[in-house]
């Protein structure tokens, strides 16, 4: 029998700055899942409708001085796996007072494709957050694990070896697979982010509110290969 183990790095624990999104200069990028599974029903409503309504509610709570952006993935239908695994797009670049643009951008989106989480995080780090100084924050919301033959955990491990200015929180919305949950938890842990499982609509809203309102500093657990 094979056992899958994520041993701990011989690096110091990463303790990031507190992210409350209340002070001028904060940078927050939402990375939202619009893959096909988001069309499934949960509590008599599609998961995507619940995410949209949550975002409409949450955006006004973010300080207007915070630079906010939006990247989505899985929102296009592609017959070729190569294209499907690159279905990720920055719809709203980081900027202040972006709530109306984000609301407008997600209102017409429909779940259609695959779940290229790692590719989306790579694009977010290399492109969306490039050129911005100081601490930067990603909130990844997904209802499933990576299905494009990549590992968001491995990406996060490589990321913190090179830089410590990006923090990734993960909300796993109705994710059932234990391996997917382990990958997502690792992605948050190694970057000093929070990992939250939301199994209901109420938990989804509470999870996002917990992330964008003032909270205590998070201590990371680093994973990697021996």
N, CA, C and O of each residue as an XYZ file, in Angstrom:
904
protein
N       0.850     -1.197      0.000
C       0.000      0.000      0.000
C       0.881      1.242      0.000
O       1.855      1.330      0.748
N       0.523      2.201     -0.854
C       1.297      3.433     -0.955
C       0.651      4.512     -0.104
O      -0.573      4.645     -0.073
N       1.469      5.267      0.573
C       0.970      6.355      1.396
C       1.467      7.662      0.830
O       2.654      7.814      0.541
N       0.553      8.611      0.670
C       0.908      9.927      0.144
C       1.214     10.852      1.312
O       0.349     11.118      2.147
N       2.451     11.340      1.366
C       2.872     12.162      2.489
C       3.425     13.477      1.962
O       4.136     13.507      0.958
N       3.092     14.556      2.648
C       3.655     15.862      2.346
C       4.592     16.245      3.487
O       4.143     16.857      4.456
N       5.887     15.903      3.408
C       6.796     16.222      4.495
C       7.064     17.708      4.595
O       6.813     18.464      3.656
N       7.574     18.118      5.735
C       7.770     19.533      5.996
C       9.130     19.983      5.495
O      10.123     19.269      5.633
N       9.166     21.192      4.904
C      10.417     21.801      4.480
C      11.292     22.123      5.668
O      10.803     22.271      6.788
N      12.571     22.232      5.428
C      13.505     22.671      6.461
C      13.678     24.179      6.404
O      14.779     24.691      6.612
N      12.603     24.885      6.126
C      12.610     26.339      6.077
C      11.867     26.889      7.288
O      11.092     26.183      7.932
N      12.118     28.162      7.584
C      11.409     28.786      8.692
C       9.936     28.930      8.360
O       9.553     29.007      7.192
N       9.119     28.964      9.392
C       7.680     29.130      9.184
C       7.409     30.543      8.697
O       7.975     31.507      9.212
N       6.547     30.660      7.707
C       6.206     31.954      7.119
C       5.028     32.555      7.868
O       3.936     31.987      7.877
N       5.246     33.699      8.494
C       4.173     34.409      9.193
C       3.925     35.734      8.484
O       4.666     36.691      8.707
N       2.903     35.815      7.636
C       2.671     37.004      6.823
C       2.055     38.141      7.621
O       1.647     37.977      8.771
N       2.002     39.297      6.974
C       1.349     40.445      7.577
C      -0.147     40.194      7.694
O      -0.709     39.371      6.971
N      -0.775     40.902      8.597
C      -2.230     40.817      8.734
C      -2.897     41.498      7.549
O      -2.546     42.627      7.204
N      -3.856     40.823      6.924
C      -4.590     41.389      5.802
C      -6.009     41.716      6.253
O      -6.824     40.816      6.453
N      -6.299     42.988      6.412
C      -7.646     43.368      6.821
C      -8.381     44.117      5.713
O      -9.593     44.319      5.792
N      -7.639     44.530      4.671
C      -8.224     45.252      3.541
C      -8.922     46.523      3.992
O      -9.980     46.881      3.475
N      -8.320     47.201      4.961
C      -8.883     48.440      5.464
C      -7.920     49.614      5.281
O      -8.312     50.772      5.424
N      -6.660     49.311      4.966
C      -5.658     50.365      4.863
C      -5.307     50.641      3.409
O      -5.356     49.747      2.563
N      -4.959     51.872      3.135
C      -4.577     52.254      1.788
C      -3.364     51.443      1.334
O      -2.414     51.268      2.097
N      -3.391     50.957      0.114
C      -2.277     50.203     -0.420
C      -2.500     48.711     -0.450
O      -1.707     47.991     -1.057
N      -3.555     48.215      0.186
C      -3.838     46.782      0.128
C      -4.155     46.369     -1.299
O      -4.768     47.122     -2.056
N      -3.730     45.162     -1.658
C      -3.956     44.644     -3.007
C      -4.594     43.259     -2.901
O      -4.012     42.342     -2.321
N      -5.784     43.118     -3.462
C      -6.584     41.902     -3.325
C      -7.066     41.436     -4.691
O      -7.739     42.177     -5.409
N      -6.717     40.201     -5.045
C      -7.155     39.618     -6.316
C      -8.030     38.407     -6.040
O      -7.588     37.446     -5.409
N      -9.272     38.450     -6.513
C     -10.152     37.292     -6.453
C      -9.862     36.389     -7.650
O      -9.734     36.868     -8.777
N      -9.759     35.083     -7.405
C      -9.629     34.095     -8.474
C     -10.795     33.133     -8.293
O     -10.798     32.314     -7.374
N     -11.786     33.238     -9.178
C     -13.053     32.535     -8.987
C     -13.268     31.427    -10.010
O     -12.905     31.555    -11.180
N     -13.860     30.355     -9.548
C     -14.135     29.155    -10.336
C     -15.459     29.297    -11.089
O     -16.517     29.477    -10.487
N     -15.376     29.211    -12.425
C     -16.580     29.158    -13.257
C     -16.541     27.908    -14.138
O     -17.010     27.919    -15.276
N     -15.974     26.835    -13.588
C     -15.936     25.581    -14.316
C     -17.326     24.944    -14.350
O     -18.240     25.382    -13.650
N     -17.469     23.911    -15.167
C     -18.780     23.316    -15.421
C     -19.488     22.837    -14.160
O     -20.713     22.918    -14.068
N     -18.726     22.339    -13.188
C     -19.344     21.804    -11.973
C     -20.038     22.876    -11.140
O     -20.850     22.558    -10.271
N     -19.727     24.131    -11.395
C     -20.385     25.206    -10.658
C     -21.856     25.365    -11.055
O     -22.598     26.105    -10.410
N     -22.269     24.674    -12.109
C     -23.680     24.703    -12.501
C     -24.521     23.714    -11.697
O     -25.745     23.701    -11.821
N     -23.880     22.896    -10.884
C     -24.608     21.933    -10.058
C     -25.394     22.650     -8.964
O     -25.070     23.771     -8.570
N     -26.433     21.975     -8.489
C     -27.303     22.560     -7.474
C     -26.851     22.175     -6.072
O     -26.422     21.049     -5.821
N     -26.958     23.131     -5.179
C     -26.677     22.925     -3.767
C     -27.697     23.745     -2.993
O     -27.771     24.963     -3.161
N     -28.467     23.104     -2.167
C     -29.525     23.786     -1.422
C     -30.505     24.495     -2.365
O     -30.923     25.629     -2.131
N     -30.850     23.779     -3.437
C     -31.883     24.219     -4.386
C     -31.464     25.422     -5.235
O     -32.304     26.024     -5.904
N     -30.190     25.775     -5.216
C     -29.689     26.854     -6.065
C     -28.358     26.414     -6.666
O     -27.612     25.656     -6.046
N     -28.065     26.888     -7.870
C     -26.781     26.541     -8.463
C     -25.657     27.155     -7.634
O     -25.812     28.221     -7.038
N     -24.544     26.468     -7.610
C     -23.401     26.988     -6.861
C     -22.928     28.312     -7.433
O     -22.512     29.197     -6.686
N     -22.987     28.457     -8.749
C     -22.518     29.709     -9.345
C     -23.400     30.888     -8.941
O     -22.896     31.991     -8.731
N     -24.709     30.668     -8.829
C     -25.581     31.767     -8.405
C     -25.294     32.161     -6.965
O     -25.391     33.334     -6.605
N     -24.942     31.187     -6.147
C     -24.607     31.480     -4.758
C     -23.306     32.277     -4.663
O     -23.183     33.187     -3.843
N     -22.339     31.924     -5.508
C     -21.072     32.669     -5.514
C     -21.295     34.094     -5.998
O     -20.752     35.035     -5.420
N     -22.083     34.263     -7.046
C     -22.359     35.610     -7.543
C     -23.039     36.463     -6.476
O     -22.642     37.604     -6.244
N     -24.056     35.911     -5.833
C     -24.766     36.669     -4.805
C     -23.850     37.001     -3.631
O     -23.950     38.076     -3.040
N     -22.959     36.074     -3.301
C     -21.996     36.339     -2.237
C     -21.079     37.496     -2.611
O     -20.791     38.357     -1.779
N     -20.621     37.519     -3.859
C     -19.733     38.599     -4.295
C     -20.466     39.938     -4.302
O     -19.892     40.956     -3.917
N     -21.736     39.950     -4.738
C     -22.505     41.198     -4.713
C     -22.615     41.733     -3.283
O     -22.613     42.943     -3.056
N     -22.710     40.818     -2.340
C     -22.832     41.216     -0.935
C     -21.491     41.641     -0.339
O     -21.429     42.575      0.461
N     -20.428     40.957     -0.730
C     -19.141     41.143     -0.080
C     -18.377     42.362     -0.589
O     -17.678     43.016      0.185
N     -18.499     42.672     -1.862
C     -17.697     43.743     -2.447
C     -17.878     45.088     -1.750
O     -16.887     45.787     -1.537
N     -19.104     45.483     -1.384
C     -19.253     46.777     -0.707
C     -18.579     46.850      0.659
O     -18.383     47.940      1.197
N     -18.220     45.683      1.230
C     -17.588     45.675      2.544
C     -16.084     45.931      2.480
O     -15.444     46.149      3.508
N     -15.522     45.905      1.273
C     -14.093     46.132      1.112
C     -13.828     47.632      1.019
O     -14.553     48.356      0.337
N     -12.798     48.085      1.702
C     -12.462     49.502      1.697
C     -12.285     50.006      0.266
O     -11.644     49.337     -0.544
N     -12.847     51.183     -0.062
C     -12.679     51.737     -1.411
C     -11.230     52.075     -1.725
O     -10.889     52.305     -2.885
N     -10.375     52.110     -0.712
C      -8.961     52.391     -0.943
C      -8.169     51.145     -1.312
O      -7.023     51.238     -1.750
N      -8.779     49.985     -1.136
C      -8.108     48.736     -1.486
C      -8.132     48.534     -2.996
O      -9.162     48.733     -3.640
N      -7.006     48.143     -3.547
C      -6.948     47.811     -4.971
C      -7.444     46.377     -5.143
O      -6.846     45.432     -4.628
N      -8.532     46.236     -5.868
C      -9.184     44.934     -6.029
C      -9.213     44.553     -7.500
O      -9.411     45.407     -8.365
N      -9.014     43.259     -7.786
C      -9.090     42.763     -9.151
C      -9.801     41.426     -9.195
O     -10.075     40.821     -8.159
N     -10.100     40.967    -10.411
C     -10.832     39.710    -10.593
C     -10.260     38.905    -11.747
O     -10.143     39.396    -12.870
N      -9.905     37.662    -11.454
C      -9.563     36.672    -12.483
C     -10.547     35.510    -12.347
O     -10.894     35.112    -11.235
N     -10.991     34.975    -13.472
C     -11.890     33.820    -13.456
C     -11.300     32.722    -14.328
O     -10.466     32.980    -15.196
N     -11.748     31.486    -14.081
C     -11.293     30.377    -14.914
C     -12.446     29.398    -15.138
O     -13.404     29.345    -14.365
N     -12.324     28.620    -16.226
C     -13.359     27.644    -16.554
C     -14.607     28.251    -17.153
O     -15.643     27.590    -17.228
N     -14.526     29.491    -17.578
C     -15.701     30.224    -18.063
C     -15.910     30.096    -19.564
O     -16.868     30.646    -20.107
N     -15.013     29.368    -20.243
C     -15.163     29.155    -21.676
C     -15.171     27.666    -21.974
O     -14.596     26.869    -21.233
N     -15.828     27.302    -23.062
C     -15.919     25.904    -23.469
C     -14.922     25.651    -24.590
O     -14.992     26.288    -25.641
N     -13.997     24.728    -24.371
C     -12.978     24.408    -25.363
C     -12.917     22.899    -25.554
O     -12.910     22.143    -24.583
N     -12.874     22.468    -26.801
C     -12.840     21.037    -27.084
C     -11.436     20.467    -26.971
O     -11.267     19.270    -26.740
N     -10.426     21.317    -27.134
C      -9.047     20.872    -26.998
C      -8.601     21.051    -25.555
O      -8.796     22.112    -24.963
N      -8.001     20.004    -24.991
C      -7.581     20.047    -23.591
C      -6.581     21.172    -23.350
O      -6.608     21.809    -22.297
N      -5.701     21.420    -24.316
C      -4.699     22.486    -24.153
C      -5.381     23.829    -23.922
O      -4.997     24.580    -23.025
N      -6.382     24.125    -24.723
C      -7.099     25.398    -24.581
C      -7.957     25.417    -23.326
O      -8.047     26.436    -22.641
N      -8.592     24.278    -23.025
C      -9.444     24.207    -21.841
C      -8.644     24.460    -20.570
O      -9.147     25.050    -19.614
N      -7.401     24.011    -20.569
C      -6.551     24.175    -19.393
C      -5.870     25.535    -19.347
O      -5.021     25.786    -18.492
N      -6.244     26.401    -20.262
C      -5.785     27.787    -20.250
C      -6.970     28.747    -20.302
O      -6.843     29.917    -20.663
N      -8.113     28.211    -19.929
C      -9.310     29.043    -19.857
C      -9.286     29.829    -18.553
O      -9.949     29.472    -17.579
N      -8.518     30.891    -18.557
C      -8.342     31.737    -17.378
C      -8.132     33.153    -17.867
O      -7.351     33.387    -18.789
N      -8.829     34.102    -17.254
C      -8.808     35.466    -17.783
C      -8.897     36.499    -16.667
O      -9.703     36.377    -15.745
N      -8.062     37.501    -16.771
C      -8.155     38.649    -15.875
C      -9.246     39.564    -16.416
O      -9.052     40.229    -17.434
N     -10.382     39.601    -15.745
C     -11.499     40.417    -16.218
C     -11.429     41.844    -15.697
O     -11.823     42.780    -16.392
N     -10.932     42.016    -14.485
C     -10.822     43.353    -13.890
C      -9.433     43.491    -13.265
O      -9.157     42.857    -12.247
N      -8.554     44.305    -13.854
C      -7.225     44.503    -13.267
C      -7.321     45.204    -11.913
O      -8.314     45.868    -11.615
N      -6.292     45.050    -11.109
C      -6.257     45.689     -9.798
C      -6.466     47.191     -9.916
O      -5.844     47.856    -10.744
N      -7.346     47.711     -9.081
C      -7.611     49.137     -9.051
C      -8.572     49.464     -7.922
O      -9.212     48.575     -7.361
N      -8.668     50.731     -7.598
C      -9.590     51.141     -6.530
C     -10.991     51.342     -7.108
O     -11.158     51.584     -8.304
N     -11.988     51.237     -6.237
C     -13.393     51.437     -6.618
C     -13.809     50.521     -7.768
O     -14.495     50.947     -8.698
N     -13.387     49.266     -7.693
C     -13.643     48.323     -8.783
C     -14.883     47.463     -8.579
O     -15.181     46.607     -9.412
N     -15.606     47.673     -7.494
C     -16.773     46.831     -7.222
C     -17.773     46.816     -8.376
O     -18.231     45.735     -8.746
N     -18.136     47.959     -8.965
C     -19.098     47.927    -10.077
C     -18.601     47.120    -11.274
O     -19.372     46.394    -11.901
N     -17.318     47.249    -11.586
C     -16.766     46.496    -12.721
C     -16.766     45.005    -12.459
O     -17.060     44.217    -13.357
N     -16.437     44.607    -11.231
C     -16.427     43.183    -10.898
C     -17.849     42.622    -10.934
O     -18.084     41.539    -11.471
N     -18.783     43.360    -10.365
C     -20.185     42.930    -10.377
C     -20.684     42.749    -11.801
O     -21.338     41.755    -12.115
N     -20.378     43.700    -12.651
C     -20.808     43.629    -14.048
C     -20.144     42.466    -14.779
O     -20.774     41.807    -15.605
N     -18.868     42.214    -14.474
C     -18.115     41.181    -15.178
C     -18.641     39.780    -14.875
O     -18.705     38.938    -15.771
N     -19.016     39.522    -13.626
C     -19.441     38.167    -13.272
C     -20.920     37.916    -13.529
O     -21.359     36.767    -13.567
N     -21.689     38.987    -13.704
C     -23.144     38.820    -13.814
C     -23.552     37.959    -15.000
O     -24.516     37.198    -14.906
N     -22.834     38.066    -16.117
C     -23.216     37.326    -17.308
C     -22.445     36.037    -17.539
O     -22.679     35.356    -18.537
N     -21.529     35.686    -16.640
C     -20.715     34.486    -16.833
C     -21.500     33.223    -16.519
O     -22.339     33.200    -15.618
N     -21.208     32.158    -17.292
C     -21.819     30.859    -17.047
C     -20.721     29.810    -16.888
O     -19.692     29.895    -17.559
N     -20.919     28.829    -16.018
C     -19.935     27.747    -15.867
C     -19.895     26.898    -17.132
O     -20.932     26.484    -17.651
N     -18.666     26.640    -17.628
C     -18.611     25.930    -18.895
C     -17.458     24.946    -19.017
O     -17.611     23.914    -19.671
N     -16.319     25.226    -18.415
C     -15.123     24.474    -18.756
C     -14.506     23.671    -17.641
O     -15.191     23.165    -16.752
N     -13.175     23.564    -17.710
C     -12.402     22.756    -16.779
C     -11.930     23.610    -15.596
O     -12.401     24.730    -15.398
N     -10.994     23.061    -14.817
C     -10.579     23.709    -13.575
C      -9.060     23.917    -13.546
O      -8.357     23.218    -12.817
N      -8.554     24.863    -14.326
C      -7.109     25.111    -14.371
C      -6.648     26.021    -13.230
O      -6.303     27.182    -13.452
N      -6.646     25.489    -12.021
C      -6.291     26.290    -10.850
C      -4.839     26.742    -10.900
O      -4.545     27.923    -10.714
N      -3.934     25.804    -11.151
C      -2.510     26.136    -11.116
C      -2.151     27.155    -12.179
O      -1.430     28.114    -11.904
N      -2.646     26.955    -13.389
C      -2.383     27.919    -14.464
C      -2.896     29.301    -14.073
O      -2.238     30.309    -14.332
N      -4.068     29.346    -13.451
C      -4.645     30.630    -13.045
C      -3.785     31.311    -11.990
O      -3.579     32.523    -12.040
N      -3.286     30.538    -11.040
C      -2.422     31.117    -10.014
C      -1.105     31.604    -10.613
O      -0.582     32.643    -10.209
N      -0.578     30.864    -11.562
C       0.646     31.299    -12.235
C       0.429     32.631    -12.953
O       1.257     33.537    -12.858
N      -0.677     32.741    -13.664
C      -0.982     33.982    -14.370
C      -1.203     35.135    -13.389
O      -0.784     36.266    -13.632
N      -1.869     34.822    -12.283
C      -2.125     35.851    -11.274
C      -0.828     36.405    -10.711
O      -0.676     37.617    -10.562
N       0.105     35.515    -10.399
C       1.370     35.935     -9.806
C       2.252     36.650    -10.816
O       2.798     37.714    -10.527
N       2.390     36.070    -11.997
C       3.323     36.605    -12.982
C       2.805     37.856    -13.675
O       3.580     38.761    -13.985
N       1.504     37.915    -13.920
C       0.956     39.003    -14.728
C       0.086     39.974    -13.921
O       0.347     41.177    -13.892
N      -0.944     39.438    -13.271
C      -1.924     40.308    -12.627
C      -1.315     41.120    -11.491
O      -1.653     42.290    -11.308
N      -0.416     40.498    -10.727
C       0.170     41.168     -9.569
C       1.567     41.706     -9.857
O       2.216     42.266     -8.974
N       2.020     41.538    -11.077
C       3.339     42.023    -11.443
C       3.402     43.545    -11.431
O       2.469     44.219    -11.868
N       4.505     44.078    -10.929
C       4.673     45.520    -10.902
C       4.095     46.202     -9.678
O       4.246     47.413     -9.513
N       3.432     45.436     -8.814
C       2.868     46.004     -7.587
C       3.809     45.707     -6.426
O       4.209     44.563     -6.211
N       4.150     46.739     -5.691
C       5.038     46.561     -4.556
C       4.255     46.191     -3.297
O       3.036     46.352     -3.237
N       4.969     45.699     -2.307
C       4.356     45.380     -1.024
C       3.614     44.056     -1.034
O       3.683     43.288     -1.993
N       2.902     43.807      0.058
C       2.167     42.556      0.217
C       0.983     42.492     -0.739
O       0.296     43.487     -0.971
N       0.762     41.310     -1.285
C      -0.332     41.097     -2.229
C      -1.096     39.853     -1.805
O      -0.523     38.911     -1.255
N      -2.398     39.863     -2.068
C      -3.275     38.832     -1.516
C      -4.172     38.267     -2.599
O      -4.787     39.006     -3.368
N      -4.238     36.931     -2.648
C      -5.133     36.227     -3.569
C      -6.162     35.466     -2.744
O      -5.816     34.811     -1.761
N      -7.427     35.556     -3.146
C      -8.465     34.696     -2.579
C      -8.959     33.782     -3.690
O      -9.612     34.225     -4.635
N      -8.638     32.495     -3.561
C      -9.051     31.491     -4.537
C     -10.305     30.801     -4.038
O     -10.338     30.289     -2.919
N     -11.338     30.789     -4.870
C     -12.580     30.100     -4.539
C     -12.830     29.043     -5.597
O     -12.890     29.352     -6.787
N     -12.978     27.785     -5.164
C     -13.183     26.695     -6.108
C     -14.117     25.653     -5.522
O     -14.207     25.490     -4.305
N     -14.818     24.942     -6.418
C     -15.678     23.854     -5.944
C     -15.086     22.491     -6.288
O     -15.760     21.467     -6.178
N     -13.828     22.487     -6.703
C     -13.177     21.224     -7.031
C     -11.676     21.397     -7.120
O     -11.148     22.498     -6.970
N     -10.997     20.284     -7.369
C      -9.553     20.316     -7.459
C      -9.063     20.528     -8.873
O      -9.842     20.524     -9.826
N      -7.781     20.709     -8.993
C      -7.112     20.837    -10.288
C      -7.413     19.630    -11.158
O      -7.319     18.493    -10.694
N      -7.780     19.866    -12.431
C      -7.962     18.736    -13.346
C      -7.216     18.943    -14.654
O      -7.632     18.455    -15.705
N      -6.109     19.671    -14.576
C      -5.290     19.932    -15.762
C      -3.862     19.431    -15.587
O      -2.925     20.012    -16.135
N      -3.693     18.352    -14.823
C      -2.405     17.681    -14.686
C      -1.321     18.601    -14.138
O      -0.166     18.526    -14.556
N      -1.695     19.464    -13.207
C      -0.741     20.297    -12.488
C      -1.084     20.233    -11.007
O      -2.118     19.690    -10.617
N      -0.210     20.790    -10.196
C      -0.412     20.758     -8.752
C      -0.320     22.169     -8.179
O       0.757     22.766     -8.205
N      -1.418     22.716     -7.664
C      -1.339     24.038     -7.030
C      -0.464     24.018     -5.789
O       0.143     25.032     -5.444
N      -0.390     22.872     -5.111
C       0.477     22.747     -3.940
C       1.941     22.896     -4.344
O       2.685     23.650     -3.715
N       2.357     22.182     -5.386
C       3.741     22.291     -5.861
C       4.055     23.725     -6.288
O       5.143     24.236     -6.022
N       3.100     24.360     -6.946
C       3.312     25.749     -7.364
C       3.516     26.651     -6.158
O       4.402     27.506     -6.161
N       2.702     26.465     -5.129
C       2.824     27.281     -3.924
C       4.167     27.056     -3.242
O       4.777     28.005     -2.747
N       4.631     25.819     -3.211
C       5.926     25.510     -2.614
C       7.041     26.235     -3.355
O       7.913     26.843     -2.735
N       7.011     26.170     -4.690
C       8.023     26.874     -5.476
C       7.933     28.381     -5.280
O       8.947     29.078     -5.253
N       6.714     28.869     -5.144
C       6.517     30.312     -4.995
C       7.185     30.838     -3.736
O       7.896     31.841     -3.791
N       6.973     30.180     -2.601
C       7.511     30.702     -1.345
C       9.018     30.513     -1.242
O       9.656     31.138     -0.395
N       9.595     29.673     -2.077
C      11.048     29.575     -2.126
C      11.652     30.842     -2.731
O      12.779     31.218     -2.410
N      10.889     31.494     -3.607
C      11.405     32.633     -4.363
C      10.962     33.974     -3.800
O      11.699     34.957     -3.879
N       9.762     34.019     -3.232
C       9.232     35.301     -2.759
C       8.235     35.080     -1.638
O       7.616     34.021     -1.531
N       8.091     36.115     -0.793
C       7.218     35.993      0.369
C       6.206     37.141      0.432
O       5.722     37.484      1.511
N       5.893     37.723     -0.701
C       5.011     38.888     -0.707
C       3.599     38.563     -1.157
O       2.765     39.460     -1.283
N       3.320     37.281     -1.401
C       1.991     36.883     -1.884
C       1.392     35.849     -0.942
O       2.016     34.841     -0.613
N       0.178     36.126     -0.525
C      -0.568     35.292      0.412
C      -1.791     34.749     -0.313
O      -2.517     35.512     -0.949
N      -2.032     33.437     -0.228
C      -3.178     32.825     -0.925
C      -4.130     32.195      0.086
O      -3.783     31.231      0.767
N      -5.340     32.756      0.175
C      -6.411     32.117      0.924
C      -7.203     31.236     -0.028
O      -7.332     31.550     -1.211
N      -7.729     30.139      0.486
C      -8.507     29.215     -0.348
C      -9.832     28.906      0.329
O      -9.874     28.514      1.495
N     -10.919     29.089     -0.427
C     -12.236     28.638      0.012
C     -12.618     27.434     -0.847
O     -12.813     27.565     -2.055
N     -12.723     26.266     -0.223
C     -13.150     25.055     -0.909
C     -14.658     24.933     -0.744
O     -15.147     24.560      0.323
N     -15.384     25.249     -1.799
C     -16.841     25.310     -1.742
C     -17.440     23.972     -2.168
O     -17.475     23.641     -3.353
N     -17.915     23.202     -1.169
C     -18.552     21.913     -1.428
C     -17.612     20.941     -2.160
O     -18.045     20.178     -3.022
N     -16.338     20.982     -1.807
C     -15.360     20.051     -2.372
C     -15.411     18.755     -1.577
O     -15.353     18.779     -0.347
N     -15.520     17.615     -2.271
C     -15.704     16.330     -1.607
C     -14.451     15.463     -1.598
O     -14.232     14.705     -0.653
N     -13.634     15.564     -2.627
C     -12.500     14.668     -2.787
C     -11.383     15.008     -1.805
O     -10.955     16.160     -1.722
N     -10.913     14.011     -1.064
C      -9.915     14.252     -0.022
C      -8.567     14.684     -0.598
O      -7.880     15.517     -0.007
N      -8.185     14.124     -1.746
C      -6.923     14.533     -2.370
C      -6.993     15.980     -2.845
O      -6.027     16.730     -2.702
N      -8.134     16.374     -3.409
C      -8.315     17.762     -3.834
C      -8.228     18.700     -2.633
O      -7.605     19.760     -2.706
N      -8.850     18.305     -1.541
C      -8.820     19.128     -0.332
C      -7.395     19.274      0.200
O      -7.003     20.350      0.651
N      -6.620     18.182      0.143
C      -5.232     18.232      0.610
C      -4.398     19.183     -0.227
O      -3.579     19.930      0.307
N      -4.603     19.158     -1.543
C      -3.879     20.067     -2.436
C      -4.240     21.521     -2.154
O      -3.369     22.389     -2.104
N      -5.516     21.775     -1.971
C      -5.974     23.140     -1.729
C      -5.504     23.648     -0.367
O      -5.107     24.805     -0.230
N      -5.553     22.782      0.627
C      -5.073     23.172      1.958
C      -3.587     23.517      1.910
O      -3.155     24.513      2.490
N      -2.816     22.695      1.222
C      -1.385     22.950      1.074
C      -1.136     24.298      0.402
O      -0.254     25.047      0.823
N      -1.899     24.607     -0.629
C      -1.739     25.863     -1.352
C      -1.884     27.057     -0.423
O      -1.125     28.021     -0.518
N      -2.847     26.993      0.465
C      -3.038     28.075      1.431
C      -1.957     28.052      2.505
O      -1.353     29.081      2.809
N      -1.718     26.884      3.073
C      -0.807     26.778      4.210
C       0.594     27.288      3.900
O       1.170     28.045      4.682
N       1.141     26.876      2.763
C       2.537     27.213      2.502
C       2.746     28.700      2.218
O       3.857     29.208      2.369
N       1.695     29.393      1.811
C       1.823     30.833      1.556
C       1.354     31.671      2.736
O       1.316     32.898      2.653
N       0.998     31.014      3.832
C       0.540     31.745      5.006
C      -0.900     32.171      4.926
O      -1.324     33.075      5.646
N      -1.666     31.528      4.055
C      -3.066     31.879      3.907
C      -3.972     31.020      4.769
O      -3.522     30.122      5.480
N      -5.261     31.319      4.688
C      -6.267     30.523      5.381
C      -6.894     29.539      4.409
O      -7.100     29.847      3.236
N      -7.191     28.355      4.915
C      -7.944     27.359      4.151
C      -9.271     27.149      4.854
O      -9.312     26.846      6.047
N     -10.370     27.314      4.101
C     -11.702     27.201      4.682
C     -12.561     26.288      3.813
O     -12.620     26.458      2.595
N     -13.216     25.331      4.434
C     -14.196     24.510      3.746
C     -15.579     25.101      3.971
O     -16.006     25.275      5.113
N     -16.273     25.407      2.892
C     -17.635     25.926      2.961
C     -18.561     24.904      2.310
O     -18.484     24.671      1.103
N     -19.429     24.301      3.102
C     -20.301     23.246      2.589
C     -21.713     23.731      2.306
O     -22.498     23.018      1.682
N     -22.044     24.927      2.753
C     -23.373     25.499      2.527
C     -23.231     26.938      2.057
O     -22.147     27.520      2.107
N     -24.334     27.494      1.603
C     -24.323     28.884      1.170
C     -23.980     29.815      2.325
O     -23.211     30.761      2.155
N     -24.544     29.553      3.492
C     -24.259     30.391      4.655
C     -22.781     30.344      5.014
O     -22.185     31.370      5.343
N     -22.187     29.152      4.950
C     -20.767     29.024      5.246
C     -19.920     29.731      4.197
O     -18.861     30.273      4.515
N     -20.375     29.728      2.961
C     -19.661     30.432      1.898
C     -19.571     31.924      2.206
O     -18.492     32.513      2.146
N     -20.700     32.525      2.531
C     -20.729     33.953      2.839
C     -19.886     34.255      4.073
O     -19.102     35.204      4.077
N     -20.048     33.453      5.110
C     -19.287     33.668      6.334
C     -17.784     33.518      6.095
O     -16.978     34.242      6.681
N     -17.418     32.578      5.236
C     -16.006     32.356      4.941
C     -15.379     33.577      4.289
O     -14.292     34.009      4.674
N     -16.065     34.129      3.305
C     -15.516     35.291      2.615
C     -15.470     36.498      3.538
O     -14.513     37.271      3.506
N     -16.494     36.662      4.357
C     -16.476     37.773      5.305
C     -15.317     37.626      6.283
O     -14.689     38.614      6.663
N     -15.039     36.406      6.684
C     -13.931     36.162      7.601
C     -12.600     36.534      6.968
O     -11.678     36.969      7.658
N     -12.501     36.363      5.655
C     -11.243     36.646      4.976
C     -11.020     38.131      4.711
O      -9.882     38.598      4.757
N     -12.073     38.871      4.438
C     -11.857     40.271      4.063
C     -11.997     41.232      5.226
O     -11.605     42.394      5.116
N     -12.555     40.767      6.349
C     -12.637     41.608      7.530
C     -11.399     41.372      8.388
O     -10.735     40.348      8.228
N     -11.073     42.286      9.290
C      -9.862     42.141     10.098
C      -9.821     40.788     10.806
O     -10.811     40.331     11.377
N      -8.661     40.173     10.751
C      -8.506     38.886     11.425
C      -7.087     38.756     11.947
O      -6.205     39.543     11.605
N      -6.889     37.761     12.770
C      -5.589     37.558     13.381
C      -4.573     37.068     12.354
O      -4.914     36.477     11.330
N      -3.334     37.336     12.668
C      -2.245     36.900     11.810
C      -2.233     35.385     11.697
O      -2.507     34.673     12.663
N      -1.909     34.900     10.493
C      -1.917     33.464     10.219
C      -0.485     32.940     10.173
O       0.406     33.604      9.642
N      -0.270     31.779     10.714
C       1.054     31.153     10.646
C       0.988     30.007      9.676
O       0.068     29.190      9.725
N       1.981     29.942      8.774
C       1.960     28.936      7.731
C       2.615     27.640      8.158
O       3.476     27.616      9.038
N       2.191     26.567      7.520
C       2.874     25.288      7.633
C       3.447     24.979      6.257
O       2.714     24.949      5.269
N       4.760     24.748      6.189
C       5.401     24.556      4.891
C       5.514     23.079      4.562
O       5.915     22.264      5.393
N       5.149     22.754      3.326
C       5.224     21.393      2.857
C       6.219     21.307      1.712
O       6.548     22.314      1.084
N       6.691     20.110      1.449
C       7.557     19.952      0.298
C       8.121     18.561      0.239
O       7.658     17.656      0.933
N       9.107     18.397     -0.580
C       9.712     17.103     -0.755
C      11.041     17.056     -0.030
O      11.782     18.039     -0.021
N      11.340     15.944      0.567
C      12.597     15.775      1.275
C      13.757     15.679      0.302
O      14.905     15.533      0.723
